Amino acid sequence: MAAYLFVQIKMTSGKGWPEYRAAVDTLAEKFGGRYIVRGAVEIEVLEGTHDGRRLVVFEFPSMEAIHAFWHSPEYVAAKKFREGAADLDVWAVPGV
């Protein structure tokens, strides 16, 4: 069953971000992930509020694939590029 990784991003400095993004592109694909939404800043609020953060959504084949990606040594190393570059909230959600 497909699973989704939702990421909300607030850029703080951008330093290291290009390296992080390049690494994530490659790693997500390696673990079967693909972008559904990439860095959306133009979000139409139909109800409630939006705090202005960028939104990224990945689709992976399963929750197990998300966990394999997230805990992989390659991703753990890649996360160091974004330290100080952005604040993220990340959620993994199984599909139906």
C-alpha positions, 0 to 999 in steps of 0.5 A: 500500500502506498504511503506519503511523506509530508514535509513543511519547510521554513527556510532559515539560511539556505546554506547547505540546502542545494546539497541536501536537496540533491541528496534527497532527490537521489535517495528518495528515488532509490527507495521507491519515492517520487515527488507529488508536490515539490516546494509549493509556496502558492497554497490555496487555503480553502478552510482554516489557515496556512502558516506560509511554509513550503510544502513537499509531498512524496509518495513511497511504495509503503511505510516500510520504504519510508522508514528504510529511506529515513533511517538509511545511513545515506539520509542520516548523512544528508540531513547534516547538510540542512542543519541550520538551513531550514526547520522542518516538520515531517509526517509519514502517513499510510495510504488507503 
